[in-house]
Structures are given as structure tokens and as C-alpha cells.
Amino acid sequence: MVDVEGTDDREVLNVGDSAKVQASWLPDGRRALILAEAGDHRRVGVWDRTDGTTRWMIDNPQRNIEHAFVPPGSRQPVAIVVERQGARDHSALLNLDTGVERRLPSVAGNLVPLWQLDDDTWIGQFFSSTQPTDIVRFSLGDVRPAAFTSLTRVWERTSITKSDLAPAEDFRWRSVDGLEIQGWLYRARAPQGTIVHVHGGPTGVAEDRVNAEIQFYVAQGFNVLAPNYRGSTGFGLAFQESIKQDGWGGREQDDIRSGIEALIGAGIAIPGHIGVTGTSYGGYSSWCAITRCPPELVAAVAPICGMTDLVIDYETTRPDLRSYSAEMLGGRPDQVPERYRERSPIHFMGNIRGRVLIVQGLRDPNVTPENVRAAGVALQARGVEFQTLVFEDEGHGISRPKNQKVLYEQLVTFFGDAFRS
């Protein structure tokens, strides 16, 4: 903490060298709400700057708390606590004077309070896979979506209707070591194949939220699975940190493959009619899928800004990201060269039997275009045919609407052709 002139720098709270801590001020300017890691869970407390004490108010390993914050401009000593249950957000109001917690009823979707108008009325964010993100006014006495008042009037601003959007189904399976993995399954009305859409991060998460790319695939006749492999956020701190046991390219890739196998076992997907795509770590996972999975399982992949050679990625990425690579792989390339080699898809391009479309932003500072050049050389050396789709005005990920339109349409054509061949 520092004063307004940047002096009087002092430590507020230290809960361990490897633990992360967040804080936000209460309206009195004297106390701060603390969200801190504590072993395999997160706890919530209040720090008082007058005496330096911390009072922990929620410290329960059984609770999967993802966020805690004081609403901006709040006049009351109330915090919003967001807990993930069953892969969805559930919110509670925590009185920081009394410690009394009021949990909001579950709704069809996700509701996060943002601003208190009076004792009973709040402004919040409401969303799901069939409900575009909306800012709503709601009463604590009647927490039903039908009773919400939309402030953004989102449905008046689009020609899309609720029936046009595919709902996200909670789909679960066991990975190779018995760990339960969750994903969101979207079903097409007359499916011509399945696309596995892998989120990036790896500490990201696939949510029950409108995803334009996924909805487009479903509308074009593809089932979609969005897996939350180990390392994803939203399933507890222990699950999030478990990816570090193996590092990149470990059992989280087994989580994705076993999800594909679970779809086949459930009669939802057909071998040879399955494709994988994703951006960043999702792109890396796409490369892992086509080089590791049995060739009859995955027919095509479209890695977007995905790492291929982890040594090249380490050497060409932003300098501030190299320590993350070293943490996830147990050291630098010169310290653990074999680990970098065995986890780099570029060394296993000869295993590829399906189709490959490499997508890259040429201004990407994270996963640089050098990854594409090196992958192309390796593929050509092994006689593997591939396609490329590059965007000169994109960085890490394809984010411009005009480019997304091109990308999504080409991916639909690419996967459709692969499944028909």
C-alpha cells in the first residue's frame, strides 16, 4: 500500500510466497476486503489498516470461491462473493460487519450482483448460453429471470431469438486417472460431425455463456464440446493447480482425448467425424490431438495461434512470459531439454493422418509466426499436407469482427470437407 504521492510503501498482507492475494477497499476507507489463496482453496477476510489485523470470514475448503469484491461506490459494508457450483456461478451478499451471508437463489443461468440501489434492489449481470450478457435490475425478494428488468434491452438490439441459440449441456466424464472432467456440450439439430473447442490459458474456462464461434458451428450443423480440462479455473484451486503436476502437454491432453472418447461412447460423436480447434493453449491442444490421438479418432484440426515447438516458443515469445513456460515445464530449455522435446508437437508431425489448417495472426507477440514457419518445414519434411490462414492485422487471437467472419466460415468449410472425405 502507498499513499497518494506514491510514498509510505508498506506490505498489507502476506499469506505465503506462492499464494495470490487480491483486495478492494470498503466504503469507510479504513478496511479492505481480502481474497487470498490458502492451500487448496480461497478464503475471504477483512483487513483493518488502523491496527493491521485480518479477520477471516469465509475459510472453508469445501467452498469453491472464485471472486469476492466490494461493489464500486457502495455505501454499505457488503461484499459480493461468487462461488462456482456445478460449473455455474452462484452469488452471495456478505455483510462485513456482522459476517452474515445471504446466498441468492439459483437461476437458469448466471447472476452476479454489481451495484446496490437500496436494501432490496440491485443491479446485476445476467447471462447464459441462450441469454446474451445483460445488465438487469432485480429484487432480492423475487430473484427470477422473469422478474428481472433489462437495462440494456439486449433482445431489442438483435434479430436473434432465444430459440436460435443452442443451450449448453453439462457433460462430464472420467479422465485416464479417474479425475472427473466437465465440459459444455452443444447439440446441432442434424449434426454432420463434432468440433471440440478447447479454451486457452490454460487457466481459462469454458462458461455457460453465449460464444459466437460455438453458436455459429452449431447453427451450421456441428455438435460442439467445450472441455474444462485440468488447469481450468472455476473448479477449485486444487483443480486449477493440478496441471502443474505434469506441466504443459501432460494429463490435461488426456482429459481432452477422453472427452472425445466419452462422446463416442455416448453415441454423440462418430470416429473420423471429429475435429479440434482452439486459440493459444487451445491451439497447442489441437496440435497435441492430431499428433497423439489414434488417427481414426480425429479427422482434422485447426490450431489458432498455437505453440508447436516449445523451445522456439520460449525463445521468441515476450520475455515476461518465459518464466511461465519455465514454471510449467520444470525449467528452461537448456535445463530440461528432453521435457521440452517430448511436449512439443513439432517432433511428432509424422503421426498426422488427418487434415491440418494452421491459423495465425502475423502480429502475435506471444506465439509468434516463427511457430508457423517451423511447423510448415516439419510438415513438409514428413510429406504431410496442410493449409494456412493468416491475418496480417491480428495479434494473439483473431479478434476483429471482419476477420472472425472469414475464420468461422472457413473453419466450417474445412471441417465439413474433412468429415465428408
N, C-alpha and C positions, 0 to 999 in steps of 0.2 A: 504494500500500500504506500502511496506517495501523496503529498499534498498537492494543491492546485498548481504550485510552481515547480513541481517535479522534485521536491526535496523531501527529507524525512522518510527516506525509503526504508521500510521495515517489513519483516515477514509477518503475515497474518496467521497462517496455519500451515503446519507440516504434518502430514499423516503418513509419511514414508517416501523413500527415494523413488519408488516406481509407481506410486499412486497419483492419480489425477484428481485435482480439486477445482471446482467452479464456485463462484459466489456472486450474489446480487444484493444490492442494498435494500433494506427496508425503508419505508417512508420516513422513519424518525432519524435517518442518517447516522444512527448510533450502532445499529445492528446489521448484520449481513446474513443472508440465507446461504448455507453451505451444502453442496452436493459433492460427496467425496467417496472414492473407492475404498473399500475395506475388505481386502482379501477377495472373496468370490462374489461380493455384492456391493451395492452402493447404499450409503446412508445419508440422511438429511438432518441437518442441525442448524443452530443459530449461534453465531459468534458475536460477542459484545466487545466493542473496541474500548469501552471505558475500563474494563478490568481484564480483557484478554481471554475471557472464559468462553468455552464452547459447550453448548447443551445439545446433545444428540436427541432428536425427537422421533426419528424412524431409523431403526437399526435392526433390520430383520432379514436374515439370509434367504428366507422363503419368498421375499418380495422382489420383483424384477423392476426396480425403479430406473427409468431411462432419463427423465428430465425433472427438474424442480426449479421454479423461478418465481420471483415476485412480479406481479403484473406491473408494467410501466405506469407511472402516475398513480399508483394505488394509494388510497388514503387509509387503508385498513392493514393490520398486520396479518395478511393472509398470503399463503404461498400456493401455487398450483403444483401438484405432484402428478406426474404422468407415469403410469405403470403399464408395462406390456404384459397382457394376459391373453393366451390363446392366439398370439400373433397380431393382436389388435391393441390399440391404445385405450386405456381406461384412466380417467382423471379423478382427482380428489382435491378438495379445498382443505388446507391445513391451517388452523388458527395458530399463529406462532406465539401468542401469549398464553393460551390455555393448553395447547397441544391436541385439541380436539380435531379429529379428521372427519370430513364429510365426503364420502365417496359418491360420485354421480352414478346413476343407474346406467346399465349397459344399453347402448342403442345400436341400430343397424348401421354400422359404420364407425367412424372415429370422431369424437367430440373433445376438443381441448379448449377450456376457458382461457380468455385472453385479457378481459377487462371487466371490472365490476362497475355497474351503473348504480345499483342500490343494493339493499340487503338481499333481495330476491332475484334481481335481474342481472344477467351477464351478457357480454359479447363473446363469441367463441368461433373457433374454426371447425367446420364440419365437412367431412369428406369420406369417400369410399370409391371402389372401382366403378360404381354406377352413379356416383354423386360427385361432380366436379367440385373442387375445393370452394367452399362458400363461407362467407362471414355472416354469422347469424346472431340474432338476439333471442335469448331463451330464458325461461323462468326455472328456478330451482324446484318450484312446486310442480312443474309439468315438463319433464325432460323427455319429450317425444319429438322426433323429427317433424311429425305432422303439426306440432305446435310451434315450431321454430319460425321466426320471421327472417326471411332472407334480406340482407342489406346490400349484397352485390347483385341480386336478381340475376344470378348466373344463367338460369334456364331461359330468361328472356333475351339473352345475348347470343344464343346459338340455335341452329336449326336441329341439332342433335337432340334426341329424346332419350329418356332413361332406358327404353327398350332397345335402343341402338347399341348400348354398352353391355359388354359381357361381364357378368359378376365373377369375382374372384372366389374360387372354392378353396377351402383349407384342405391341402393334400399332404399326407405325412407318410414316411417310410423309414425303415431302419438301414443305416449305413453298414459298412463292412465290419465295424467293431461293435455294432448294436446300438450306436447312438441314434436317437430319433432326430430326423431332419424334417423341417417343414418347408412347404412351398405353396405358391398360389397357382391353381390350375384354372385356365380359361378354356371353355369349350366352344368350338365352332359348331354351327348348325349342321353343316355337311362337310366334315373335315377331310382334307386331302393329304394331311400329314401333320406332324408335330414339330414345333420350334421350341427349343429350350433357350430361354432368355436369361443369361447369367448377369447378375449385377456386379458392379465394380467395387473397388475399395482396397482390399477385400472387406474392410469394416464398413460396408454399406448394408442396405437391407431392401428387399422387395416388399412393398407395402400393399395393403388393400386400399389403393388409391388409383385414380384414373392415370393410366400410362398410354399416351397416344400411340406409341410404337406398337405396344402389345395389342391394343384395341384394333389397330389397323390390320395386323396379322390375322386376328380372329375374324374380322369382317371379310377378309379375303379367303377364308376357308381353312385356317390352320388352328389346331389346338396349340395352346402355349402353356409351358410350365416355367415359372419363375422361382428357382430354388433358393432357399436361405441356408446355404452350406455353413459348416462350422467356420467361425470367424465373423459371421454376420452380427450386426447389432440387433437389439430387440429381444434377445432370448437369454439375457443374463450375462453378467460379466465373465463367468467361467466359460460359457459357450463362446463368447467373443474372443477370449484369450486363448482358447484351445487350439487355434490354428498355429500358434507359436510352438506347439509341441513338435510338429513336423516341419514347419516353415512352408514357404510357398511351394506349391506342387506336391503337397502331401495328401493326407486323407480327405481334405476338402474336395479334391478332384474325385475321389471315390464317392463322396456324398452326391456329387452331380451325376456320376455314372449310375449309381444305384437308384437314383431318382428316375432315370430313363428306364432302367430295368423294371422298376415298380410300375411305371406307366404301361409297359408292355404286359406285365403280369396282370394288370387290372383290365386289359383289353382296350386301353385308351390310345396307345401308340402301337405302330407296326414297325418292326425292324426294317431298315432300308428306307423308311419314310420319316426319318428324324433328322433335324438339323440343329445346330447350336450356334448362337451368336451372343454378343455382349461387348461392352466397351471397357477399355482399360484392363482391370483384372478379369472382367468378363471376356475380353478378347484373348487374354492369356489362357483362360479356361477353355475357350473354343479351340485353340491350338492343342491344348492337352487332350481334349476329347478326340480329335481326329488322328492324333499320333499314338494314343494309348488305348482307346476303346476298340473292341473287336470290330473289324472292318464291316461286318454285316450289320452292325448296330447303328452307326452314324453315317448318313449318306453325304452330308455336306456341312461345312462350317463357314461362317463369315466373321472372322475376328476383326474388331474395330479398335484401332489404336492399342493393340495387344502386344505384350512382350514376346519375343521368340528366343533370343539369346540373352540370358540374364547377365552375362558378362558385358556384352555390348550395351545393354540397358543401364547397367551400373556405371559404365564409363561415359555414356553420352547423356544421361538424364541430368536434371537440375542437381547441382551439388548438395542442396539441402535435403534431397531425397535419398542420397546414398546411404546415410546412416540407417534409414528404414529398411533398405534392402539387406544391409549387413545384419540388422537385428533379426529379420525374418529368415535369413539363410545361415545364421550362425557365424558370420564373419564376412570379410571382404573376399573378392575373388582370389586374391593371392594367398589367403589364409585357408580357404576351404574350396579349392578349385573343383574337386570331384562333385561336391554338392551342387555347385553352380551348373556343372555339366549335366548331371542326371536330372535336374529340374528344368532344363532348357529344351523346349520342343524342337528347336532347330536341329538337334542332333538325332532326331528320330523321324525326320521327314520321309524316310524310306518306308515307314509303316503306313503311309497315307494311301488309301484306296478310294476315297470319296472326293467330292469336289471342294474347291477352296476359292473363296472370294476375299481378298485382303482389302480392308478399308482403312484409310489413313488420312489424317489432317497433316498437311505439309508444314504447318507452323507449330506442331506439337513439341513442347519443351520437356514433357515428362517421358513419353515413349516416342522417341524421335524417329524420323523417317529412315534412319540408318537401320532400324529393325526390319523395315520392309525390304530394303536393298539386300540385306544379309539373308532374309528368308527367301527372296527370289533366287539368289545364287544357289542356296541349298536345295530348293525345289527343282531348279533346272538341272543341277548336278545329278539328281536322282530320277530324272525323267518324269516328274510329277507336273501335270498341267494345272494352271491356276489363272485366276483373273484378279485384276486390281481395280479399285475405285478410289481415287484420291481427290481431295478437296484443297485447293491452294489457299483458301481463306479460312481454314479451320485449324484449331489447335488440338487440345486433348479432348476428343469427343466431337461429334458432329452436332452442333447446336443451332445453327442458323436455319430458320424455317424453310427457306428455299432449298437448302441442301438436304434437310431431313426428308422433304418430299421426294427428292431424287433417290436418296438412300433407301427409304422404305419401299418405294416402288420397285427398285432394282433387286432388293432382297426378296420380295415376294416372287418376282420372276425367277431369280436364281434358285430359291428353294423349290419352287414349283417344278422347274425343269429337272432338278436333281431327283425329285421324288418320282417323276414320270419315266425317268430313263431306266 
